[in-house]
Amino acid sequence: MLMRSRTRPVTVEGSALVDESIRAAIIPARFKNDTLHVAVAVWHKVEVVVSWNMAHLVNVRKVERINAVNERAGLARILIHTPEEVLDL
């Protein structure tokens, strides 16, 4: 079941997750907002991020690297899909 989107606050822990993802060079630092989007979702236990951002987010290799950072931090894995993929879930 899909939840309606709502704004989630940025926490200190979410910011630390952004910093770790940038240190791991998963997403270039100049695209910090993309990293922040995922970090806030992970911290707030959102299961799926839906995005058209194929360059930085909807990318199997990047999602695996993002999830490796999440797991090292003791956080859950996240799925990142296009809207079309979600409609097929």
FENQUIRA-V695544 format. One record per helix or strand of 3 or more residues. SS is the DSSP state (hx for helix, st for strand). FROM is the first residue (numbers start at 0). LEN is the number of residues. Records with the same first field share a line. If there is no record, write none. Layout:
SS->FROM-LEN, FROM-LEN
This chain:
hx->11-12, 28-15, 59-13, 82-6
st->47-3, 78-3
